Amino acid sequence: MMNARVHSASRGLARRAAVVAAALATGSAFAVNDLKGGPGVNQLNLHEPVTNIARDQMWLHNFMLIVCLVIFVAVFGVMFYSIFKHRKSKGAVSANFHESVAVEIAWTVVPFLIVIGMALPATKVVVAMKDTTNADLTIKTTGYQWKWGYDYLKGEGEGIGFLSTLDMAQREQSNSGHPEAVDNYLLKVDNPLVVPVDKKVRIITTANDVIHSWGLPAFGIKQDAIPGFVRDTWFKAEKVGDYYGQCVELCGKEHAYMPIHVKVLSAEDYTKWVDGKKKEMAAKADDPSKVWEQAALIARGEKVYTANCQACHLASGKGAGAAKPLDGSPVVTAEDKLAQVAVVLNGRMDKGMPSWKQLSDTEIAAVITYTKNSWSNKTGQTVQPAEVVAARK
């Protein structure tokens, strides 16, 4: 009976293995396609380079592989030839000698020349990667748990700033465990970084909480973003299009939800984007001294909550994982409104709550007012932007 069961289970496994193999062979196992500017299905090689640095890195990669392959074949070829040619069964007698100046020189000089031959082109590329001078555009990139902040510091677009967050629909699909089959899964953001083509862009990286890392394979760049420190890198995209990367430094439980999307536009389209973005920012600019009606603050706060807080605290306010629930929270329902203002402004890293100082005073006032009057939190309290301004001091 036991043998029959084992035989039946083996046949079942064999059938499933055959189905999987057939699906892989026909490609039907993959519901998505290669993402232009991003990862590809069954990708084995580096991304298609769109900067000179990325091309040099790919050349170095291939060059080093060839050098290593030649060394491998030469060393193991000589070893196996010697084992076969001079085996004892053929009457070979081992040589008896001590020291050889020629051998000593050879195995010192040859590896030295190989290392020099590999180091020279690698050094040239590394030096070029660090040359961030004469940039046409300078952008500060700040890592937050878990999103990116972009501030245009110099060049066309100076003064523009925004946050870039994973598309909430994709995040909810990930939480459900049944994501939609799309090529850009977990790479879609609400606000991509926009840059002009054929312009040298300097990226200054830092972080607000923990170490992050800004990496874009198609550009051949990766630079850590460290709290309290400033690092920089650069790129010069040669093709118009959309390019994707991710945070490549393990930064916490939402690490997988920090995509990078860079949109490269023509010079004319970039100028149009800058004009439109500045008009949009001017329209959204809020007077922190304005006194808001509670209903207007709640409506504004719901949008801020959806874009920034919902990923951890959920739409229901019940919290997920280490994120504490806001529904019924003692801090949210406390009579002292400034208690929650302090938490939002300064964070509580011991509780996994990052600082949200990057939000405007009105946005903070709105989202706090929203949480104080949503779900079961019917406090009736309203926080005005002026109160947040005072708390920042």
C-alpha positions in Angstrom: 0.0 0.0 0.0 2.8 2.4 0.9 4.6 1.7 -2.3 1.5 2.4 -4.3 1.0 5.7 -2.6 4.6 6.7 -3.2 4.3 5.7 -6.9 1.0 7.7 -7.2 2.6 10.8 -5.6 5.6 10.5 -7.9 3.4 10.3 -11.0 1.6 13.4 -9.7 4.8 15.3 -9.3 6.0 14.2 -12.7 2.8 15.5 -14.3 3.0 18.9 -12.5 6.7 19.2 -13.5 5.8 18.5 -17.1 3.1 21.2 -17.1 5.5 23.7 -15.6 8.2 22.8 -18.2 5.7 23.1 -21.0 4.6 26.5 -19.8 8.1 27.7 -19.5 9.0 26.4 -22.9 6.1 28.3 -24.5 6.4 31.4 -22.4 2.8 31.1 -21.2 4.1 31.1 -17.6 4.9 34.8 -17.9 2.0 37.2 -18.1 4.1 40.3 -18.5 6.6 41.5 -21.1 10.0 43.2 -21.0 9.7 46.7 -19.6 11.4 49.3 -21.8 13.9 51.1 -19.6 13.3 48.6 -16.8 13.7 44.8 -16.1 13.1 42.1 -18.7 11.6 38.7 -18.4 14.4 36.1 -17.8 16.9 38.9 -18.1 20.5 37.7 -17.7 22.6 40.6 -19.0 22.8 44.2 -17.8 20.2 46.7 -18.7 20.4 48.4 -22.1 22.7 51.4 -21.5 21.4 54.9 -22.2 24.4 56.8 -20.8 28.1 56.7 -21.7 28.9 55.6 -18.2 26.5 52.6 -18.5 28.1 51.6 -21.8 31.6 51.7 -20.3 30.4 49.6 -17.4 28.9 47.0 -19.8 32.2 47.0 -21.7 34.1 46.5 -18.5 31.8 43.7 -17.4 32.3 41.8 -20.7 36.0 42.5 -20.7 36.5 41.1 -17.2 34.4 38.0 -18.0 36.6 37.3 -21.0 39.8 37.8 -19.0 38.5 35.5 -16.3 37.4 32.9 -18.8 40.8 32.9 -20.6 42.6 32.5 -17.2 40.2 29.7 -16.2 40.7 27.8 -19.5 44.5 28.3 -19.4 45.0 27.2 -15.8 42.7 24.3 -15.8 43.8 23.3 -19.3 47.4 23.1 -18.3 46.4 21.2 -15.1 44.3 18.6 -16.8 46.8 18.2 -19.6 49.5 17.6 -17.1 47.4 15.1 -15.1 46.6 13.2 -18.3 50.0 13.4 -20.1 52.2 12.6 -17.1 50.1 10.0 -15.3 51.8 7.2 -13.5 50.2 4.5 -15.7 52.2 5.8 -18.6 55.4 5.5 -16.7 55.8 9.2 -16.0 58.4 10.1 -13.4 58.0 13.3 -11.4 60.8 15.8 -11.8 63.0 16.5 -8.9 64.2 20.1 -8.8 64.3 22.9 -6.2 63.7 26.6 -7.1 63.5 28.1 -10.6 64.2 31.8 -11.1 62.3 31.7 -14.4 59.2 30.3 -12.8 59.4 32.7 -9.9 59.6 35.7 -12.3 56.9 34.4 -14.5 54.2 33.8 -11.9 55.0 37.2 -10.4 55.2 39.3 -13.6 52.3 37.7 -15.5 49.6 38.2 -12.8 50.9 41.7 -12.2 50.5 42.6 -15.9 47.0 41.1 -15.9 45.9 43.1 -12.8 47.3 46.3 -14.4 45.5 45.5 -17.6 42.2 45.2 -15.7 42.8 48.1 -13.3 43.5 50.8 -15.9 40.2 50.8 -17.8 38.3 50.2 -14.5 40.0 53.2 -12.9 39.2 55.4 -15.9 35.5 54.5 -15.6 35.4 55.0 -11.8 37.0 58.5 -12.1 34.5 59.4 -14.8 31.6 58.3 -12.6 32.8 60.7 -9.8 33.2 63.7 -12.1 30.0 65.7 -11.1 31.4 69.1 -12.2 29.8 71.4 -14.9 26.3 69.9 -14.4 23.5 71.5 -16.3 21.0 70.5 -13.6 21.4 69.7 -9.9 18.7 67.7 -8.1 18.7 66.8 -4.4 17.3 63.3 -3.9 16.1 62.5 -0.3 15.2 59.0 0.8 12.3 58.6 3.2 10.6 55.5 4.7 9.4 54.8 2.1 9.4 57.2 -0.8 11.7 59.7 -2.6 11.8 63.4 -2.4 13.2 65.5 -5.3 14.2 69.2 -5.1 15.6 71.0 -8.1 18.4 73.1 -6.8 20.1 74.5 -9.9 19.4 74.9 -13.6 16.1 74.9 -15.4 13.4 74.0 -13.0 15.1 75.5 -10.0 12.7 75.7 -7.0 10.6 72.7 -8.0 10.1 70.1 -5.4 7.8 67.1 -4.8 7.6 63.6 -3.4 7.5 60.4 -5.5 5.5 57.6 -4.1 4.5 54.1 -5.2 1.2 54.1 -7.0 -1.4 53.3 -4.3 -3.4 50.9 -6.6 -0.3 48.7 -7.1 0.4 48.8 -3.4 -3.1 47.6 -2.6 -2.8 44.9 -5.2 0.4 43.7 -3.6 -1.3 43.6 -0.2 -4.2 41.6 -1.7 -1.8 38.9 -2.9 -3.4 39.0 -6.3 -1.6 41.7 -8.3 -2.6 42.6 -11.9 -0.2 41.3 -14.5 1.4 44.5 -15.7 4.9 45.2 -17.0 5.6 47.9 -14.5 4.4 46.1 -11.4 5.7 47.9 -8.2 7.5 50.5 -10.4 4.7 52.9 -11.1 4.9 56.2 -9.1 2.6 59.2 -8.8 5.4 61.8 -9.6 8.3 60.6 -11.7 11.6 62.5 -11.7 11.7 64.5 -15.0 14.9 65.5 -16.7 16.0 66.8 -20.1 17.8 64.6 -22.7 21.5 65.2 -23.4 22.0 67.3 -20.3 24.4 66.5 -17.4 22.3 66.0 -14.3 23.9 65.9 -10.9 22.1 63.9 -8.2 22.8 64.8 -4.6 21.7 62.1 -2.3 20.8 62.2 1.4 18.2 60.6 3.7 15.7 61.6 6.4 15.7 58.5 8.5 17.8 55.4 7.6 20.2 54.5 4.8 18.6 54.3 1.4 20.3 54.0 -2.0 19.3 55.6 -5.4 20.0 53.2 -8.2 19.1 53.2 -11.9 20.7 50.4 -13.9 20.1 51.8 -17.4 22.0 54.9 -16.3 24.8 52.9 -14.6 24.5 54.8 -11.3 24.0 53.7 -7.7 24.6 56.1 -4.8 23.8 55.6 -1.1 21.6 58.1 0.6 22.8 58.5 4.2 21.2 60.6 7.0 23.3 63.5 7.9 25.6 63.1 4.9 25.6 64.3 1.3 26.8 62.1 -1.6 26.5 62.8 -5.3 26.5 61.1 -8.7 25.5 62.1 -12.2 24.1 60.9 -15.5 23.5 62.2 -19.0 20.6 60.3 -20.6 21.0 60.1 -24.4 17.5 58.8 -25.2 14.0 60.1 -24.5 11.9 57.6 -22.6 11.0 56.2 -19.2 13.6 54.4 -17.0 13.2 52.5 -13.8 15.1 51.6 -10.7 14.6 50.9 -7.0 16.0 51.6 -3.6 18.9 49.2 -3.5 19.7 49.4 0.2 17.6 47.4 2.7 15.8 50.2 4.5 13.0 48.5 6.4 9.8 46.5 5.8 8.6 48.8 2.9 11.9 48.5 1.1 10.3 46.8 -1.9 7.9 49.7 -2.3 10.5 52.5 -3.1 10.6 52.5 -6.9 12.5 55.1 -9.0 11.0 56.4 -12.2 12.9 58.9 -14.3 11.2 60.4 -17.3 13.6 61.8 -19.9 12.1 64.5 -22.2 13.3 66.5 -25.1 14.5 70.0 -24.3 11.2 71.6 -25.6 9.0 69.1 -23.6 11.1 69.6 -20.5 10.6 73.4 -20.7 6.9 72.9 -21.0 6.9 70.5 -18.0 8.8 73.0 -15.9 6.3 75.8 -16.7 3.4 73.5 -15.9 4.9 72.3 -12.7 5.6 75.8 -11.4 2.1 76.9 -12.2 0.8 73.8 -10.4 3.0 74.5 -7.4 1.8 78.2 -7.3 -1.8 77.0 -7.4 -1.2 74.7 -4.5 0.8 77.1 -2.4 -1.0 77.7 0.9 -1.0 80.6 3.2 -0.1 79.1 6.6 -1.9 81.9 8.3 -5.2 81.0 6.6 -7.9 79.8 9.0 -9.7 76.8 7.4 -13.1 75.3 7.9 -13.0 71.9 9.4 -14.8 70.2 6.5 -12.3 71.7 4.0 -9.4 70.5 6.1 -10.8 67.0 6.4 -11.3 66.7 2.6 -7.7 67.9 2.1 -6.4 65.6 4.8 -8.0 62.6 3.3 -6.0 63.1 0.1 -2.8 63.6 2.1 -3.5 60.5 4.1 -4.2 58.4 1.0 -0.9 59.5 -0.6 1.3 59.2 2.4 -0.1 57.4 5.4 -2.4 54.7 4.0 0.4 52.3 3.1 1.2 51.7 6.7 -2.0 52.6 8.7 -4.5 51.3 6.0 -7.6 53.0 4.8 -9.5 51.7 7.8 -7.0 53.3 10.2 -6.4 49.9 11.9 -2.7 49.7 11.2 -0.7 46.8 9.7 2.3 45.0 11.1 4.4 47.3 13.2 2.3 50.3 12.3 0.0 51.3 15.1 -3.7 51.8 14.5 -4.9 55.4 14.3 -8.5 54.4 14.9 -8.8 54.8 18.7 -5.2 55.9 19.2 -4.6 57.7 22.5 -2.4 60.2 20.8 -5.0 61.0 18.1 -7.9 61.3 20.5 -5.9 63.2 23.2 -7.2 66.6 24.2 -3.8 68.1 23.6 -3.7 68.5 19.8 0.0 69.3 19.8 0.8 65.8 20.9 -0.1 64.4 17.5 1.5 67.4 15.8 4.8 66.6 17.5 4.7 62.9 16.4 4.0 63.8 12.8 6.7 66.5 12.7 9.4 64.6 14.6 8.5 61.0 14.1 8.8 58.1 16.5 11.5 55.9 15.1 11.3 53.5 18.1 7.7 52.9 17.0 8.6 52.8 13.2 7.0 56.2 12.6 9.2 58.5 10.4 9.2 62.3 10.5 6.9 64.1 8.0 8.5 67.5 8.1 8.7 67.5 4.3 4.9 68.0 4.2 3.6 71.6 4.2 2.1 73.1 7.3 -1.3 73.0 5.7 -0.9 69.3 4.7 0.1 68.3 8.2 -2.8 70.3 9.8 -5.2 68.7 7.3 -4.1 65.1 7.8 -4.2 65.4 11.6 -7.6 67.0 11.4 -8.7 64.1 9.2 -7.5 61.4 11.5 -9.0 63.1 14.5 -12.4 63.1 12.9 -12.5 59.8 11.0 -13.4 56.2 11.9 -14.4 56.1 15.6 -12.2 59.2 16.3 -15.0 61.8 16.5 -13.1 64.3 18.5 -14.4 67.4 16.7 -10.9 68.9 17.0 -9.4 71.0 14.2 -5.7 71.8 13.8 -4.9 75.0 11.9 -1.7 75.4 9.8 -0.6 78.2 12.1 -0.4 75.7 15.0 1.9 73.5 13.0 4.1 76.6 12.1 4.4 77.3 15.8 5.3 73.7 16.6 8.1 73.6 14.0 10.0 76.4 15.9 
